């Protein structure tokens, strides 16, 4: 089912995740794809919080995203993909440790940091030369990614320093005036964000503990907390 509210900034389209591929839901996704391709900013649900989606290869759209969030330069923006082949050409080498984590935790709330290609705007990587990527498990997010056919950003839909949004109504209340479209896929779990692991190092470095506990990451890699790693 799809429900529209207005035809201006902050427009909301409601999608029932249980009807993924047809009718009004398909129309809503197609509308979101057009907004992204035209350089707009949309909001969509993930398995943690609502995220903000733009075309990561569009430097102007990325700059607008930073402005909407009030995000300081130098803080990277993560991107999401629907399958790993979408990452080809935008990241460097993929280590055996990375593949172990990908096989076990994707789709899901694990963000992996890789060396970034020069194809990505420097603002997106925060000048770090790295990019964070994950495959989300939320059905609406995956549907959107399949339809757009490329990576999109997924930074949390909130002003920097404020709590993440778990509902489309909260996104509309706080950021609606600055967004081109909000996909309402229902309440999201909230809590903590995705766990972040930097796989550009050997061994990988644990950056932020989120939905996936660090001990599960360590167990997957066959490492011990007592080993001397620079974490």
Secondary structure as UniProt FT lines:
FT   STRAND          4..5
FT   TURN            9..10
FT   STRAND          12..14
FT   TURN            17..18
FT   HELIX           23..37
FT   TURN            38..39
FT   STRAND          42..45
FT   STRAND          50..53
FT   TURN            56..57
FT   HELIX           59..69
FT   TURN            73..74
FT   STRAND          79..80
FT   HELIX           84..87
FT   TURN            88..90
FT   HELIX           96..105
FT   STRAND          110..116
FT   TURN            118..119
FT   HELIX           122..125
FT   TURN            126..127
FT   STRAND          130..134
FT   HELIX           139..148
FT   STRAND          152..153
FT   STRAND          155..156
FT   TURN            160..161
FT   HELIX           168..175
FT   HELIX           176..178
FT   STRAND          181..184
FT   STRAND          195..198
FT   TURN            199..200
FT   STRAND          205..208
FT   HELIX           214..221
FT   TURN            225..226
//
